[in-house]
Amino acid sequence: MRKRFSLVLIKPSHYDDDGYVIQWLRSAIPSNTLAVLYGLALDCKERRVLGDDVEIVISAFDECNTHIRPERIARQIGSGPGLVALVGVQSNQYPRAMDIARPLRAAGVQVCIGGFHVSGCLSMLPEVPAELKQAMDLGISLFAGEAEGRFEQVLRDAWQGTLKPLYNYMADLPSLDGVPMPILPATRIKRTGGKITTFDAGRGCPFQCSFCTIINVQGRKSRRRSADDVEQIIRRNLAQGINRFFITDDNFARNKD
Ligand code: SF4
């Protein structure tokens, strides 16, 4: 019998001024980071990075269009090995991410948080801020940087129960050439208004605008997906009946060719 590893990817929403989680029946814009991480997770599953006898069971939720109940997720994972990855967490979403993470940790679930807040703080601040230290004190693992080529190490550590407090890849931003494609299952895409999916065409920007955080997090080297990779992303989505795309890029106009 194959063993099972539960991987739950969650893109948290954030609170409004009255303390309610902002959420819609159908959200307007899909999460690019969720698509990137789902694609990387699928690649890890297909390559059986945890061993031939281990099935990675992946779930992906965007809190902008889905109620997230930590106790239900803890039950879903059960007593077996698993990981909840709170992905693409921006600064205004960090308090909500922590409110999802705390009850999961109390239930003994392994949790990691990645995204712009963790990456930006580690990149731009002279020392690790209190809210990140607080997360690590709770046993939450932090991930700074981009996950291409690194996600399988996080999964292996989670499988072994040896997650590190901090994975910091800010000094080594990966190439996007030939990496696993961003993809979301059609069932998730149907929760966006107009059934729209997403992918990022490129990251990084060579310019130096003084107000820009992007260059401190995604770097000043232009990294982009090839035309062939973009074609494959579009074809794979068409195969699951999805033909509308929200395409992101740090700067669409930065490449001369
Ligand atoms: S991403 Fe935009 S704002 Fe940032 S450095 Fe490049 S051009 Fe300037």
Residues whose N, C-alpha, C, O or C-beta is under 5 A from the ligand:
A	BS01	SF4	C205 F207 Q208 C209 C212 I214 I215 D250 N251
